[in-house]
Amino acid sequence: MKSVSFIKPLTAETAFMSLRVWPGQWLKEDRFTGLLYMLGRHRAVADEIAFQNACTLSPVPITAIRESARVLRDRIMRSKAAGYRAGINVVATLGHNDEYAPDALQGDFTRMTDVDGSRSTAIFCSNDVAFRDYVAELYRAMAEADPDFIWIDDDMRFNSHGTVRFGCFCDTCIRLFNEANGLSHTRESLVTAFDAPPFDGMLNLRRAWLTHNANSIVSILSFIERNVHLIKPEIQLGQMTTQNDYDGNELDRWVAALSGEAGTAVKWRPGSGFWSDEIMRNLLSKSHHIGMSNSMLPETVSDIQSEIESWPYQPLGKSAHTMAVEVAAYIAAGSTGAAYNILGFFDESPEEYEPLLQHLAARRPFFDLLVKTQGRCKPVGVSPAWNRKVMASNHPQGKWLGTRESPYCEYNRAIYDFPMEFLQIGLPSAYSSATAEVTLLAGDTPLAFDRPELEDMLSRSVYMDGRALARIHEMGLGELTGFKVAGWVDRDCAEILTDDLLNGTGAGRSRESAPRIWPCAILGQLDDSTRILARKIKRNGADCSFPCMGIYENASGGRVAVAGYAPWTTLYTSAKALQLKRLFRWLSHDTLSGYVDSFHKVSLWLRRDENGRIAAVVLNVSQDAAEELVISIRTKNTGGTVTNMNCKETSISVLEQDGPYMKFQLPAIAPWHLALLTV
């Protein structure tokens, strides 16, 4: 296998791979011996073993912690002797949920308090001084077991803790918030003020609360770091994160807190829910969540092990192939390895999982190649508009935290869910404004930005929906869009593409969605230079009337597209896919780094090195083989290499040139397989 090198990882040229092991697999001597023997037969699966210190998701009494630490010291020593780095995953610090509450930590500790004043039974407030004493004992006991590293699990958050939707609103947390912000709120008055007009006032207060949550996490992480490094300064600390918008998304500060004054290297584990492969689309959704999280990590973090989770850990719950695809897709989204959490809770025979480990070991060379090729280089392409405090703009009319809805409502859809179909028709995924060649602006998200930020965004390349257009007008920037919302239609509505050049051979083609679910915006033209790409019709083709999609180039040189009809869904027709790819090239002034030129259901991640070379990870997200797949790459190079998941290489040459783009046809990619293209 030839070596391809773009931007290398900071500390290694191989993937960071680890295996998380529940007590059922390490507590008994015979099971642990069998585990080491099985892993030895499939050595490429992982280089690290992370021992879960407990089997429940609530904090356990300190006596149980000390007992597990005694056994863990032996297991860690023997794992190191077998050639692995070995450490501990602290399953629960604050607690995930209220399961097994009678067996959980007891005592006069402050439980996490919900926005309505209700309290958990087995999840604790990180700011409680008495609870901090427990945390100190917990982490010192773990450090005394002599691990190479200690992971902090994803319960280091203040939302979605089972019965607690949003925390922590205990007296201590309210006092700390008031002191930091010069306020005098009670819990009740604070919750009311979150929804009290004017909007600017409530937005600032909400942002301050998210900062308070971020500060609370910095405080407890710094506390953990000091206690661990008092015992053994060289222990690496790592944290798992999921979707931490309610926690302020201040990952750079959390990394600094775990690194400490000595600057010890920090590990990171981004994750999200994808526990079985019954709905494969969720794999792509998780990759998007992970990409957004990875985009916030400082460049000093090189060890980013995406979570591979198969709870409740049954061998037929998720296929070995799906897990291998996950690892590669999450590396494409910016990780540099993976942490497998795939073995059972209990003392099942390790051999039950051997076919799974054998398959993952066989795919290890491909994972290593991906990491060596892309390192921490960030993907470029299409990115949703967002910032770290975007959650504060959710529910601008009120009821920010006061409903029983999911913690992530409209803004969550606008950031995490709406781009999903764009990312399955061959437009490249990006996750930050710094690497966005086209920005997606949805719903109320303009409210998350101030006027100069929006002006800058609109001076470049933006694709937006009707609701975002209405918000931009409210903020006084409508003239930069070329359109206004003249009304809404919620029934009897389909779309027909006009004969504009951007529609190409799709002109005259129609598309049907469900406007009762996502109403159609009637677009009014503000400038004679606007161009109409689609109009409203009825399903029978009659009544071709108002514009529902158009484009505009404003005085700042920015290019804007407004899609009033089904802007984010039902994009899987050849005419619509063709239109969007031509449109995004136009929006970007032909600076879009690449896209899938043919009509295939494919996801794409692109990276460009300092010499202009492109590395593209291509994932076939269809159950059909992707044959005669053509990718257009913005490059002057006329040849490239395609490497499949078996590390088989194929040299390819350019088919034809299209302006600044070279078209390459790839070898067929099997359903739900990946390939790496380097040009």
ChimeraX attribute file (.defattr): number of C-alpha atoms within 10 A of each C-alpha:
attribute: neighborCount
match mode: 1-to-1
recipient: residues
	/A:1	9
	/A:2	10
	/A:3	7
	/A:4	13
	/A:5	17
	/A:6	20
	/A:7	17
	/A:8	17
	/A:9	21
	/A:10	13
	/A:11	11
	/A:12	15
	/A:13	18
	/A:14	21
	/A:15	27
	/A:16	23
	/A:17	24
	/A:18	23
	/A:19	21
	/A:20	21
	/A:21	23
	/A:22	23
	/A:23	20
	/A:24	18
	/A:25	24
	/A:26	23
	/A:27	18
	/A:28	12
	/A:29	12
	/A:30	12
	/A:31	18
	/A:32	21
	/A:33	15
	/A:34	16
	/A:35	17
	/A:36	18
	/A:37	15
	/A:38	17
	/A:39	20
	/A:40	13
	/A:41	13
	/A:42	17
	/A:43	16
	/A:44	17
	/A:45	22
	/A:46	24
	/A:47	15
	/A:48	21
	/A:49	26
	/A:50	25
	/A:51	26
	/A:52	25
	/A:53	26
	/A:54	19
	/A:55	14
	/A:56	20
	/A:57	23
	/A:58	26
	/A:59	29
	/A:60	25
	/A:61	15
	/A:62	15
	/A:63	10
	/A:64	13
	/A:65	19
	/A:66	18
	/A:67	12
	/A:68	19
	/A:69	22
	/A:70	14
	/A:71	16
	/A:72	26
	/A:73	18
	/A:74	12
	/A:75	24
	/A:76	23
	/A:77	17
	/A:78	16
	/A:79	17
	/A:80	16
	/A:81	11
	/A:82	13
	/A:83	12
	/A:84	18
	/A:85	19
	/A:86	25
	/A:87	32
	/A:88	27
	/A:89	24
	/A:90	24
	/A:91	24
	/A:92	23
	/A:93	23
	/A:94	25
	/A:95	27
	/A:96	26
	/A:97	22
	/A:98	20
	/A:99	16
	/A:100	14
	/A:101	18
	/A:102	11
	/A:103	13
	/A:104	19
	/A:105	20
	/A:106	13
	/A:107	9
	/A:108	8
	/A:109	17
	/A:110	22
	/A:111	21
	/A:112	31
	/A:113	25
	/A:114	22
	/A:115	21
	/A:116	17
	/A:117	15
	/A:118	15
	/A:119	20
	/A:120	22
	/A:121	22
	/A:122	27
	/A:123	31
	/A:124	24
	/A:125	25
	/A:126	26
	/A:127	19
	/A:128	17
	/A:129	13
	/A:130	14
	/A:131	18
	/A:132	18
	/A:133	10
	/A:134	17
	/A:135	21
	/A:136	16
	/A:137	17
	/A:138	25
	/A:139	23
	/A:140	22
	/A:141	21
	/A:142	26
	/A:143	25
	/A:144	16
	/A:145	21
	/A:146	21
	/A:147	24
	/A:148	21
	/A:149	22
	/A:150	25
	/A:151	22
	/A:152	23
	/A:153	23
	/A:154	23
	/A:155	24
	/A:156	23
	/A:157	27
	/A:158	27
	/A:159	22
	/A:160	17
	/A:161	21
	/A:162	13
	/A:163	17
	/A:164	24
	/A:165	21
	/A:166	21
	/A:167	26
	/A:168	26
	/A:169	25
	/A:170	22
	/A:171	14
	/A:172	16
	/A:173	22
	/A:174	19
	/A:175	16
	/A:176	15
	/A:177	22
	/A:178	17
	/A:179	11
	/A:180	10
	/A:181	12
	/A:182	9
	/A:183	13
	/A:184	13
	/A:185	15
	/A:186	15
	/A:187	19
	/A:188	12
	/A:189	10
	/A:190	20
	/A:191	19
	/A:192	17
	/A:193	16
	/A:194	24
	/A:195	22
	/A:196	18
	/A:197	13
	/A:198	10
	/A:199	16
	/A:200	13
	/A:201	13
	/A:202	22
	/A:203	24
	/A:204	14
	/A:205	19
	/A:206	24
	/A:207	20
	/A:208	18
	/A:209	22
	/A:210	25
	/A:211	20
	/A:212	21
	/A:213	24
	/A:214	23
	/A:215	18
	/A:216	23
	/A:217	24
	/A:218	20
	/A:219	16
	/A:220	20
	/A:221	25
	/A:222	19
	/A:223	18
	/A:224	23
	/A:225	24
	/A:226	21
	/A:227	20
	/A:228	26
	/A:229	21
	/A:230	12
	/A:231	16
	/A:232	16
	/A:233	15
	/A:234	16
	/A:235	21
	/A:236	21
	/A:237	28
	/A:238	23
	/A:239	24
	/A:240	20
	/A:241	24
	/A:242	20
	/A:243	19
	/A:244	20
	/A:245	23
	/A:246	26
	/A:247	25
	/A:248	24
	/A:249	23
	/A:250	21
	/A:251	24
	/A:252	14
	/A:253	17
	/A:254	21
	/A:255	26
	/A:256	19
	/A:257	23
	/A:258	27
	/A:259	23
	/A:260	19
	/A:261	10
	/A:262	9
	/A:263	12
	/A:264	18
	/A:265	19
	/A:266	25
	/A:267	23
	/A:268	25
	/A:269	26
	/A:270	27
	/A:271	24
	/A:272	21
	/A:273	16
	/A:274	23
	/A:275	18
	/A:276	21
	/A:277	16
	/A:278	10
	/A:279	9
	/A:280	15
	/A:281	15
	/A:282	17
	/A:283	23
	/A:284	21
	/A:285	19
	/A:286	23
	/A:287	26
	/A:288	26
	/A:289	23
	/A:290	28
	/A:291	26
	/A:292	23
	/A:293	24
	/A:294	27
	/A:295	22
	/A:296	16
	/A:297	21
	/A:298	14
	/A:299	13
	/A:300	14
	/A:301	19
	/A:302	23
	/A:303	24
	/A:304	28
	/A:305	27
	/A:306	33
	/A:307	29
	/A:308	25
	/A:309	22
	/A:310	23
	/A:311	17
	/A:312	14
	/A:313	18
	/A:314	15
	/A:315	17
	/A:316	12
	/A:317	15
	/A:318	20
	/A:319	15
	/A:320	18
	/A:321	14
	/A:322	15
	/A:323	22
	/A:324	24
	/A:325	21
	/A:326	23
	/A:327	28
	/A:328	29
	/A:329	30
	/A:330	29
	/A:331	28
	/A:332	30
	/A:333	30
	/A:334	30
	/A:335	33
	/A:336	32
	/A:337	27
	/A:338	27
	/A:339	24
	/A:340	23
	/A:341	20
	/A:342	25
	/A:343	27
	/A:344	22
	/A:345	17
	/A:346	14
	/A:347	17
	/A:348	13
	/A:349	15
	/A:350	19
	/A:351	14
	/A:352	13
	/A:353	19
	/A:354	16
	/A:355	13
	/A:356	21
	/A:357	22
	/A:358	18
	/A:359	17
	/A:360	22
	/A:361	19
	/A:362	16
	/A:363	20
	/A:364	23
	/A:365	17
	/A:366	24
	/A:367	29
	/A:368	20
	/A:369	23
	/A:370	29
	/A:371	28
	/A:372	22
	/A:373	25
	/A:374	30
	/A:375	26
	/A:376	26
	/A:377	18
	/A:378	23
	/A:379	28
	/A:380	24
	/A:381	27
	/A:382	30
	/A:383	26
	/A:384	26
	/A:385	26
	/A:386	24
	/A:387	17
	/A:388	19
	/A:389	21
	/A:390	25
	/A:391	27
	/A:392	26
	/A:393	25
	/A:394	23
	/A:395	15
	/A:396	19
	/A:397	13
	/A:398	18
	/A:399	15
	/A:400	21
	/A:401	20
	/A:402	15
	/A:403	12
	/A:404	8
	/A:405	10
	/A:406	11
	/A:407	17
	/A:408	15
	/A:409	13
	/A:410	18
	/A:411	22
	/A:412	18
	/A:413	13
	/A:414	20
	/A:415	24
	/A:416	17
	/A:417	15
	/A:418	20
	/A:419	22
	/A:420	19
	/A:421	18
	/A:422	22
	/A:423	23
	/A:424	25
	/A:425	28
	/A:426	26
	/A:427	26
	/A:428	30
	/A:429	29
	/A:430	30
	/A:431	28
	/A:432	24
	/A:433	19
	/A:434	11
	/A:435	18
	/A:436	24
	/A:437	26
	/A:438	30
	/A:439	28
	/A:440	23
	/A:441	25
	/A:442	27
	/A:443	21
	/A:444	21
	/A:445	27
	/A:446	24
	/A:447	22
	/A:448	21
	/A:449	17
	/A:450	10
	/A:451	15
	/A:452	9
	/A:453	12
	/A:454	18
	/A:455	16
	/A:456	12
	/A:457	20
	/A:458	22
	/A:459	19
	/A:460	21
	/A:461	25
	/A:462	27
	/A:463	24
	/A:464	22
	/A:465	22
	/A:466	30
	/A:467	21
	/A:468	22
	/A:469	28
	/A:470	20
	/A:471	19
	/A:472	23
	/A:473	16
	/A:474	12
	/A:475	14
	/A:476	10
	/A:477	17
	/A:478	16
	/A:479	14
	/A:480	23
	/A:481	28
	/A:482	26
	/A:483	26
	/A:484	20
	/A:485	21
	/A:486	13
	/A:487	12
	/A:488	15
	/A:489	16
	/A:490	13
	/A:491	14
	/A:492	14
	/A:493	24
	/A:494	24
	/A:495	28
	/A:496	25
	/A:497	24
	/A:498	21
	/A:499	16
	/A:500	17
	/A:501	13
	/A:502	21
	/A:503	23
	/A:504	15
	/A:505	14
	/A:506	21
	/A:507	19
	/A:508	15
	/A:509	17
	/A:510	21
	/A:511	20
	/A:512	17
	/A:513	18
	/A:514	17
	/A:515	18
	/A:516	12
	/A:517	10
	/A:518	17
	/A:519	20
	/A:520	30
	/A:521	29
	/A:522	24
	/A:523	25
	/A:524	16
	/A:525	20
	/A:526	15
	/A:527	14
	/A:528	8
	/A:529	12
	/A:530	18
	/A:531	19
	/A:532	21
	/A:533	25
	/A:534	28
	/A:535	24
	/A:536	28
	/A:537	22
	/A:538	17
	/A:539	15
	/A:540	9
	/A:541	13
	/A:542	9
	/A:543	12
	/A:544	15
	/A:545	14
	/A:546	16
	/A:547	24
	/A:548	28
	/A:549	29
	/A:550	23
	/A:551	24
	/A:552	24
	/A:553	22
	/A:554	19
	/A:555	10
	/A:556	12
	/A:557	14
	/A:558	21
	/A:559	26
	/A:560	30
	/A:561	27
	/A:562	29
	/A:563	25
	/A:564	30
	/A:565	30
	/A:566	24
	/A:567	22
	/A:568	20
	/A:569	15
	/A:570	14
	/A:571	21
	/A:572	17
	/A:573	15
	/A:574	15
	/A:575	20
	/A:576	20
	/A:577	26
	/A:578	22
	/A:579	22
	/A:580	17
	/A:581	22
	/A:582	18
	/A:583	21
	/A:584	26
	/A:585	19
	/A:586	19
	/A:587	25
	/A:588	22
	/A:589	16
	/A:590	17
	/A:591	16
	/A:592	24
	/A:593	23
	/A:594	28
	/A:595	29
	/A:596	26
	/A:597	21
	/A:598	21
	/A:599	18
	/A:600	23
	/A:601	22
	/A:602	26
	/A:603	26
	/A:604	27
	/A:605	27
	/A:606	27
	/A:607	26
	/A:608	22
	/A:609	15
	/A:610	8
	/A:611	7
	/A:612	13
	/A:613	18
	/A:614	23
	/A:615	26
	/A:616	27
	/A:617	26
	/A:618	26
	/A:619	27
	/A:620	24
	/A:621	24
	/A:622	18
	/A:623	12
	/A:624	13
	/A:625	17
	/A:626	24
	/A:627	14
	/A:628	15
	/A:629	20
	/A:630	19
	/A:631	24
	/A:632	23
	/A:633	27
	/A:634	24
	/A:635	18
	/A:636	13
	/A:637	15
	/A:638	15
	/A:639	14
	/A:640	18
	/A:641	17
	/A:642	21
	/A:643	23
	/A:644	19
	/A:645	21
	/A:646	13
	/A:647	18
	/A:648	12
	/A:649	16
	/A:650	13
	/A:651	13
	/A:652	18
	/A:653	16
	/A:654	18
	/A:655	15
	/A:656	13
	/A:657	16
	/A:658	11
	/A:659	8
	/A:660	13
	/A:661	22
	/A:662	22
	/A:663	23
	/A:664	25
	/A:665	18
	/A:666	23
	/A:667	18
	/A:668	14
	/A:669	21
	/A:670	18
	/A:671	15
	/A:672	19
	/A:673	22
	/A:674	25
	/A:675	26
	/A:676	23
	/A:677	23
	/A:678	23
	/A:679	24
